[in-house]
């Protein structure tokens, strides 16, 4: 390998000194050098591919390790959050108005969530075409934002505020408060 490197270096020197191919012996020598250098390129490519394959396998190993470790940590975080939520609910028994409980490394928070509206689009569209056509979009979809402004919720059903008529195709489900653990950025 060193010999080939020396020959390549010598070839470069010879070129810079005005090396000229002017007979079959020098031409054969050049062809032999090209053959050796081409073989060396192929060896380099083979070695590089082998190394890349090994490195890719190592990368896969690292990714598997990362996934396993973070999965374990996620499980531990979930466990801790459940314990914190139970603690926060006990605190709330003593103080029903509790929304946020601040601690040195974060906060325990209760936040109300909006009710979840589940639409049966076909039923709803049929109903709205007759009752409130102005909240229908041109492509025959109910403009749910406009619709919500004109409705109120009673016992999980959507009711038209003006008429008291029950709107078909909507089921409103109240959701419990959402619990969140908020980690202070200064604690990280």
C-alpha positions as CSV (number, residue, x, y, z in Angstrom):
1,X,0.0,0.0,0.0
2,X,2.8,2.4,0.9
3,X,4.6,1.4,-2.3
4,X,1.6,2.4,-4.3
5,X,1.3,5.7,-2.5
6,X,5.0,6.4,-3.2
7,X,4.4,5.5,-6.9
8,X,1.4,7.8,-7.1
9,X,3.4,10.6,-5.5
10,X,6.4,10.0,-7.9
11,X,4.0,10.0,-10.8
12,X,2.7,13.4,-9.7
13,X,6.3,14.6,-9.4
14,X,7.2,13.2,-12.8
15,X,4.2,15.0,-14.3
16,X,5.2,18.3,-12.8
17,X,8.8,17.8,-14.1
18,X,7.5,17.3,-17.6
19,X,7.1,13.5,-17.8
20,X,6.2,12.6,-21.3
21,X,4.9,9.2,-22.6
22,X,6.9,8.7,-25.8
23,X,7.3,4.9,-26.1
24,X,5.5,1.7,-25.4
25,X,7.5,1.0,-22.2
26,X,6.3,4.3,-20.6
27,X,2.7,3.8,-21.9
28,X,2.7,0.3,-20.4
29,X,4.0,1.7,-17.1
30,X,1.2,4.3,-17.1
31,X,-1.4,1.6,-17.9
32,X,-0.1,-0.6,-15.1
33,X,-0.3,2.4,-12.7
34,X,-3.8,3.2,-13.8
35,X,-4.8,-0.5,-13.2
36,X,-3.3,-0.5,-9.7
37,X,-4.9,2.9,-8.8
38,X,-8.3,1.7,-10.2
39,X,-8.0,-1.5,-8.1
40,X,-7.1,0.7,-5.1
41,X,-10.2,2.8,-5.7
42,X,-12.3,-0.4,-5.7
43,X,-10.7,-1.6,-2.5
44,X,-11.3,1.8,-0.9
45,X,-15.0,1.7,-2.0
46,X,-15.4,-1.8,-0.6
47,X,-13.8,-0.8,2.7
48,X,-15.9,2.3,2.9
49,X,-19.1,0.3,2.2
50,X,-18.1,-2.2,4.9
51,X,-17.4,0.6,7.4
52,X,-20.7,2.4,6.5
53,X,-22.6,-0.9,7.0
54,X,-21.0,-1.3,10.4
55,X,-21.6,2.3,11.3
56,X,-25.3,2.0,10.2
57,X,-25.7,-1.0,12.3
58,X,-24.2,0.9,15.2
59,X,-26.6,3.8,14.5
60,X,-29.5,1.3,14.6
61,X,-28.2,0.0,17.9
62,X,-28.0,3.5,19.4
63,X,-31.5,4.3,18.1
64,X,-32.8,1.0,19.7
65,X,-31.0,1.9,23.0
66,X,-32.5,5.4,22.9
67,X,-36.0,4.1,22.2
68,X,-35.7,1.6,25.1
69,X,-34.3,4.1,27.5
70,X,-36.7,6.8,26.7
71,X,-39.6,4.4,26.8
72,X,-38.6,3.3,30.3
73,X,-38.2,7.0,31.3
74,X,-41.7,7.8,29.7
75,X,-43.1,5.0,31.9
76,X,-41.5,6.5,35.0
77,X,-42.7,10.0,34.1
78,X,-46.2,8.6,33.6
79,X,-46.0,6.9,37.0
80,X,-44.9,10.1,38.7
81,X,-47.5,12.2,36.9
82,X,-50.2,9.7,38.1
83,X,-48.9,10.1,41.7
84,X,-48.8,13.9,41.3
85,X,-52.4,13.9,39.9
86,X,-53.6,11.8,42.9
87,X,-51.8,14.2,45.3
88,X,-53.3,17.2,43.5
89,X,-56.8,15.7,43.8
90,X,-56.3,15.2,47.5
91,X,-55.2,18.9,47.8
92,X,-58.3,19.8,45.9
93,X,-60.5,18.0,48.4
94,X,-59.3,20.5,51.0
95,X,-59.5,23.5,48.6
96,X,-62.1,22.9,45.9
97,X,-61.2,26.1,44.1
98,X,-57.6,25.0,43.6
99,X,-56.4,25.5,40.0
100,X,-52.6,25.7,40.4
101,X,-50.3,24.4,43.1
102,X,-46.8,25.8,42.6
103,X,-43.8,24.0,43.8
104,X,-40.0,24.7,43.4
105,X,-39.6,22.5,40.3
106,X,-43.0,23.0,38.6
107,X,-46.7,23.3,39.0
108,X,-49.7,21.0,39.3
109,X,-52.5,22.5,37.3
110,X,-56.2,21.8,36.7
111,X,-57.6,23.4,33.5
112,X,-61.1,23.2,32.2
113,X,-61.5,21.8,28.7
114,X,-64.0,22.7,26.1
115,X,-66.8,20.2,25.5
116,X,-66.1,17.8,22.6
117,X,-68.6,18.1,19.8
118,X,-69.1,14.9,17.8
119,X,-70.8,15.5,14.5
120,X,-72.8,13.1,12.3
121,X,-72.2,15.3,9.2
122,X,-74.9,13.7,7.1
123,X,-77.7,14.1,9.6
124,X,-76.5,17.5,10.6
125,X,-76.4,18.8,7.1
126,X,-79.9,17.5,6.4
127,X,-81.2,19.3,9.4
128,X,-79.3,22.5,8.9
129,X,-80.4,22.8,5.2
130,X,-84.0,23.3,6.5
131,X,-83.4,25.1,9.8
132,X,-80.4,27.4,9.3
133,X,-79.2,27.4,5.7
134,X,-77.0,30.5,6.2
135,X,-74.5,28.5,8.3
136,X,-73.9,26.1,5.4
137,X,-70.8,26.5,3.3
138,X,-71.1,26.4,-0.4
139,X,-69.6,23.0,-0.6
140,X,-72.4,21.7,1.5
141,X,-70.6,21.5,4.8
142,X,-72.0,23.0,7.9
143,X,-70.0,26.1,9.1
144,X,-69.6,24.7,12.6
145,X,-68.2,27.9,14.0
146,X,-71.2,29.9,13.0
147,X,-73.5,27.1,14.1
148,X,-72.0,26.9,17.6
149,X,-72.7,30.6,18.1
150,X,-76.4,30.0,17.5
151,X,-76.7,26.9,19.7
152,X,-76.6,26.1,23.4
153,X,-76.0,22.8,25.1
154,X,-78.6,21.2,27.3
155,X,-78.1,17.7,28.7
156,X,-75.6,16.8,26.0
157,X,-77.8,17.9,23.2
158,X,-77.4,21.0,20.9
159,X,-80.4,23.3,21.0
160,X,-81.1,26.3,18.7
161,X,-81.1,29.3,21.1
162,X,-83.9,31.1,19.3
163,X,-86.4,28.2,18.9
164,X,-85.4,25.6,21.5
165,X,-85.4,23.0,18.7
166,X,-83.0,20.1,19.2
167,X,-80.4,19.8,16.5
168,X,-80.0,16.4,15.0
169,X,-76.6,15.1,14.2
170,X,-74.7,16.6,17.2
171,X,-73.8,14.9,20.4
172,X,-72.0,17.1,23.0
173,X,-69.9,15.3,25.6
174,X,-68.6,17.1,28.6
175,X,-65.0,16.3,29.4
176,X,-63.4,16.3,32.8
177,X,-60.8,18.8,33.7
178,X,-57.4,18.2,32.2
179,X,-54.5,17.6,34.6
180,X,-51.1,18.9,33.6
181,X,-47.7,18.8,35.2
182,X,-45.8,21.9,34.3
183,X,-42.0,21.8,34.7
184,X,-40.3,25.1,35.4
185,X,-37.8,25.9,32.7
186,X,-35.4,27.2,35.3
187,X,-35.5,23.7,36.9
188,X,-34.1,22.0,33.8
